[in-house]
Amino acid sequence: MLPRIVALVAVLPLLYVIAFPVTHPELLFSVLLIPWAMTFIYWGIALVYRLLFHRDPKVWTDDYDIRIITTGKNPDVIRATVASCPKPPMIVSRRELDIPGTVVVPDNTGLLAKFKGEAQEWARTTFPRTSGYTLYIDEDSVLPPNFKMPALGGIIQFEESPVADNLLIEAIEAHRSGFAMEMPFFKLLSTPLYQWGGALAIEANLENETTWNRKTICEDSAFAYSVRTAINYTYTRLQIHNQAPSTLFDLIKQRRRWVSGTFADIHLCPSIPLRWMMIFRAWSWAFTIPISLAALLVSGLSWPFWGPFVMTCTLSLIGSRVMKLPWHRAILAVLLAPIASVLNAVGCLWAMISPVGGFDVTPKRAHIS
């Protein structure tokens, strides 16, 4: 219900302006862009923190295990990931694999958790850890040769670096990576706004206290929301490469799943202000560029409404640098930024109109090119 309410609050005023022109439409559009303005201010603060105050960990540990969570549909992809691991991983799979270290999740575990969270919880209880940390990675998360595990933190988040074959999809991922540069700032919040489960390490005692046993399609973020003690959050800019969706439709479905999961789990977040922040961010993702474009057309290209376009291009520029794209592709990502934002919005709006409750695994390629 909440996603549909958010969508209606944005769409109905736009329809009203189109059907019944008002005397001062700029005022209405300015009100509609308040969530974007608040998101922009927060993002600017997070950017300053990342650039000036964030420091990567300097102390490392070898006291960790690696667990790859997979459906088992892409054995060649898994083999490439295993080859990148500095120590033999456990492969928690939904089907049998001819790969050493594979364990198979039974069809009926009796757990509340479903999908990826069910596999993690089953493995946690069936194969109790003896190490200080467990590093959870996806089947396509390729660890770098210089991989190191930080020695401090209850939750340790590694930086995502998506790799795409398609230039438009690369531009969309650059736009998202620009937004995700905020993640070091989560250390100052009461709980991370979201997590990337493709490379996420959890300290043993914290995992055993919190568990993965809850019904969700975004088990990584739901885990953080469910922690009831002070979170010692560590972010490292050591990058883990993973695969961007191969097709635009797969990408849109992925965004739909993420936003659906965010709204479904928002009640787990212990902080009311952070819940509102997540709602404002979803609004900004879905509606900022369409609202700004409508405002420019109605108001005669009034300059204040160019602000969201400038932010969108800035996001893509920063994201392309995070992804370490060559300059010619970074420039293309900036030029495609408004289109990338709108395509991101399609998945977000789809989730608001018709939330998804299942987990649809994004198809993977045998090799990251």
PyMOL commands that set and color helices and strands:
alter all, ss='L'
color gray80, all
select helices_A, chain A and resi 2-19+25-32+34-52+75-84+115-126+167-180+183-188+204-210+219-226+248-268+272-299+303-322+327-335+337-353
alter helices_A, ss='H'
color red, helices_A
select strands_A, chain A and resi 60-61+64-70+90-93+102-104+133-138+149-150+155-163+199-203+233-243
alter strands_A, ss='S'
color yellow, strands_A
deselect
rebuild
show_as cartoon
